[in-house]
Amino acid sequence: MSGYTDIAAFIEPASAEPYLRSRGWELVRQGELGNRWRLRDGGRVRNVAVPRSDLDTVDQTRMLAGVLEVLTEVEHRDANVIAREVANAAFDLLEFRLVAEQLSSGEIPLKAAPELTAGAFEAVQAAARAAVTPRPHFRQGALPSAVRSFIEDAVLAGTARGSVILRVRPPAIEQPSQVSFEGLEDADSFERRAMNRLLHGMLAAKTATHRDPTSVDLDALDEDVEHGLSANLCEALLKLAGTRTGINASVYVNVRWALTRPANEPVSRVSLDRRELAQLERVAEILKEIEPEPDVTVVGPVTATKREPGDATGTIHIHAELDGRVRTVRVELERSDYDVALQAHTNEQEISVTGTLERTGTTRELVGAKGLAIVD
């Protein structure tokens, strides 16, 4: 049992129960010390007891060692492998699978390692930035705090034979905020939103590579950016494929959602073949050409307002006609201007405000707002 005890020390009770449920075990009784789970294994009925999280740590480890020993017998797998999967139950796991002749041994040529790992890092970072505010191209600058925390806590978990698999373990799924900007319940944490942005951004990249290269449909690109596509993501995928070092791999991405928080997501895997990847450089260049428009005056009614208590700034949404369409424009304002916008919102008046207009998917953002006034 001592060997199992050493391994079980890295397992949390909160992760053990979702793992058991995913393997067909049933909860049959809840007790003062723990919960009993049962599995019909052929002609036998196996039972394990998962400790309560408020028990003494030593007692928890002993009980979890018993769980691990039974799982090893039932699954006929190494205890270390099972323990790792149980410990990862609270995490979404992201796999970049790279398929190319030079990678068939499951090993990365040393000269290609910096490019491939940088591609994985930059793809995850681009997705996290798009989860905050989608943009055609993220320029140099300070990362939002949520993105910085996400990147710092993510882990590169390793590879495997047959092809190169780079496993990225994002931070554990945290409880989401209860209220979103529009006052609706927000069901997803930032970690989950970032993973979704990566999958949908890659799917948008795949779609963009099949469009007519001789024409640019900005409305279609707005939809792509809304889903997470950016020039940064395109360039990251090219690095991940090893285009500069001659690897030229096909890229397959798969996400295994955290067992502690299952997801009913329609997309959990996306692939880009070599032909599609060859078009990504063109897509990235088009996205980089979408520049912010300076000195744009936006006129329209205020449709939403938000300012946290004590904050020096607040955010408003304006419905304004731009390029022949009514769009939502997000504007961050200093307190004095925010109060004027709030008054206009209350009185159902329109406002005008000038700044640099940036495309953020299907919406717009006005940066450096100035000259705000209520329209008579």
N, C-alpha and C positions, 0 to 999 in steps of 0.2 A: 504493500500500500504506500510505502514511503515514496516510491517513484511517482505514483499518481498524485500524491500530496504536493510534491515539488512543482509539478506541472499545473495542478489545480489552483495554485496560489495566484495565477495570473488571470483567473476567470472570475467574473462578477455574476452573482445570482440573477441580476436583471437580464443578463445576456443568455443564461442557460435555458430559461423557459421558452423564449422565442425560438431558440435552436431546436428544442425538443418538439415543439409544435410543428415546425417545418419538416421534421423527420417522421411525423405520423404518431407521436406520442399524444396521450389524452390526459388531461387533468382530472383526477378522480376524487381528490380530497384535499382540503386546505386545513392545515393544522397550526398549532401555536409555534412550532419550531420550523415548519416548512410545509411545502406542498408535495403531495405524492402524485407521480405521473406513471402511466401504465402504457405498455406496448405489447401487442400480440405478435410474437416472433415465432412464426411457424406453429408448432404445437405447444410452445411455452408462452407464459405471460410474465414479462419482465416489469419490475417496479424500481423506481428511483425516487429519492426525496431531495428536492431542491430547497436549500435553507432560506429562511427569511433574511432580508438584507440588514435587519437590525440585530442579528445575532453577533456574538463575539467572532472576531475575524478568524481565530484558530478553529472554532467550531464550524464556521462556514467552509473553510478549506477542507476539513475532514469530510464533511458531507459531500462537497463537490468532487472530492477524490473518489468517493463511492460512485457518484454519477458517471464520472469519466471512466472508471473501470468497467462498468456495465456497458457504456457506449462502445468501448473498445471491443468487447466481446460480441456485441450485436452487429456492429458495422464492419468488423474485421479490418479495421484500419488502425494506423499508428496513433497513439494517444496524443502525441505532439501535434499532429495534423488536425485532429478533432478539436483539441484545446484552442488552436489558433482560429479555427472557424467559429467556435463558440465565442471567443474573445472579440471577434470581429462582427458579431451579430448587431452591435450598435452602430456600425459604420456602413455607409454606402461604399462599395468597392468598384473602382474604375479600372478597366483593363484596356490598354492600347496594344493590340496584337498586330505585329508588323510581319508581313509575309514577303520574303524575297530570297533568291537563291543563296546570297551571302549570309543569310540569317537562319538557314535551315537547321543548323546544329544547335540552335538555341543560344548561341553566343554572339555578342556584339563586337565587331572589329574595333579595336581600341581607338583608331582614328575617327570612327563614326560615333562613338559614345557621347562626346559633348553635344553633337548636333541632335541626336535622337532624344537624349534626356532634356535638352533645352526645349525641344519641340513639345514634349509632354508638359513641361513646366509652363511654357508660354500659352499652350492651348487651355490649360486649366485656369491660368490667370485671366486670359481674355474672356472666358466664360463667366468667371466671377465678376469681372468688371461689367459685363453686359447684364448681369443679374441686378446690378445697382442702377445703371442707366445705359441702355443700348445706344451704340454710336457706330457709324461706318468705320471710323478709325480712331483708336485711342492713342493720343500723342503722349510724349514724355511728360511726367509730372508725378506728384505724390499720389499714392494709391489711396482710395477710400479705406477707412479703418476696418470695415467688414471684410474687404478683399485682402488687406494686409494680414489680418488675423487668420483668415481662411488659408492663405498660402503658407504662413508660418507653421500652422498646425498639421498640414498635410504631410504624408509620408510616402516615399517611393519604396514599394515592398518587394520588387525583384522580378525575375524572368523565369522562363521554363523552356524545355527542349521542344523541337519540332518547328518552332518559329520563335521570334522574340516577343515576349509578353512583358510589358512594363505595367506593373500594378501600382496604382496610386490609391492610397487610403486617405480620403478627406477627413476633416475633423468629425467627431461624433455628432450625431443629429441632436441639436438642442431644441428646447421647446420654442415654438415660434411666438412672435408678438401676437396679441389677441385682436388688434384692430389695425386694418390697413389704412392707406391714405383716403380711400373712398368711404371709410366707415364700415367696411365689410370684414368678416372674419378672414384672417389670413391663415390658410391651412398648412403652408409650407415654411420650413425654416430656411435661412439663407443658404446653408449647406445643400439642401435639396434643390433649391432654386438654381444654384450654380451648376449642379449636375444636369438638371434639365436644360439649362441654357447651352451646355456643351453639346448634348445630344441633338437638340433642335437646331443649334447653330451649324453643326456638321451636316444635318439633313438639308438645311437651307443652302449650305455651300455646295452640296451634291446637286441640288436643283439648279443653282446658278451656273454651274459648269455646262449645263445642257441647253442654255439659252443661246439665241443668235448672237455671235460675237460682234456682228457689224452694227448692232443697235443696242442702246442702253435704256431700259425701262426703269425710271427712277421710282415709280410707284411699287413695282415688283421688288426692287431693292429695299425700299422702306419696309416691306413685309419681311424680307429676309433679315434685315437688321433687327427688327422687332423680335425675331425668334432667336437672336444671338449671333448672327453672322457679323464679322468685322474683318478688316484687312489684317489685323493682328492674328485672328484665328486662322485665316488662310495661310499666312506666312508660318505660323506655328505648325500647321499640318504638313507643310512642305519640308520643314526641318525634321519632323517626326518620320517622314517617309525617307529621309536621308538623301534628298535630291542633290545637295552640294558635294557629298562624299561618294556619289555614284551608287548608293544602295537601291534607290528607286523602289521602295517597298509599297505594297498595297497596305492600307490602314483600316483596321477593324476596331471598333470601339464597342465595349459592352459594359453596362453598369448592373451590378447586383445590389439591389436596394437593401437597406438595413432591415434585418429581421425584426428588430424592435419597433420598426415603424414601416410596415409594408406600404408600397406605393402601387396604385392602380394606374400606372403610366402606360400610354399607348406605345411609347418608344423607349426601348432599353438597349438597343444595339443599332449601329449605323456603320456602313463601310464605304470607303472611297477606293476605287481601283486606280491603276496607274494612268489610264486615259483621263479620268476625271481630275486626278491630282495635277496632271499636266496643264489643265486649264485654270488652276487656282491662282497662278501668278497674275494672269490677266484680270481675274475677278478682284484680286487685292489692289491692283493699280486703279481700277475703276472706283473702288471704295475710297481710296486715298484722294482721288480727285474731287470728292464731295467736300468742299470747304465750307466753313461757317460764313454766314453773310453778315457783314458789319452794318451798323446804323440802320437797322430795320425797325420801323414803328408798327406795333401791333395794336389793333383796336378791337374791342369786343367785350362781352359781359364776363364777369368773374363767376365761374361755376363751382369752384371749390377753394377752401382755405384751410391752412394748417400751420399752427405755431405752438411749439411745446412751451409750457410755463417757464419763464425765465430766459428763454432764448432771445438773442438780439435780432434774429431774422425769422421770417416766416415764408411759407410757400403758397402760391396761388396757382390756379388753373384758369386760363382764359380761352374761350372759344372764339377763334378769329379766322377770317377768310384769308388763306394763303395759297397762291398758285391755283386759284379757281376752286379750292375746296375748303370747307370749314374744318379746322384742325384744333386739337387741344394743344395749348402752349403753356409750358410750365415755367414759372418765374419765381426766383428767390429774391425777396425784398428785405431791405432794412426795416426796422420796427416802424419808423414814421410813415414810410410808403405803404407798409403792410396795413397799418391802421386805416389809411385812405382807401385801399383796395377792399378792406373789410366793410367799410362804410358803403362803398359802391355796391358790394354784394348784397348787403342788407336792404339797400334802397332799390335794388334791381336796376342799377345804372351801368353804363359801359365805361371803360377806362381806356386810355392810350398810354403806352410805355415804349421806350426805345432801347435797343441793345443789340447784341450780336446773336443772330438766330442760328441755332444748330439743329441738325436733323437727328432725332433720337427714335429711330424706327418710324412708326406711323404717327408719332406725336412730334412736337418741337420743344426746344428749350431756349429761352431768352436769357443770355448771360450778360452780366454787367448792366443791369437795368438802370435807366435814368429817365428823368423827365416824366414821371408818372402823373397823370391828371385824370380827373373825372370828365367824361364827355358830356356836354350839355345836351 
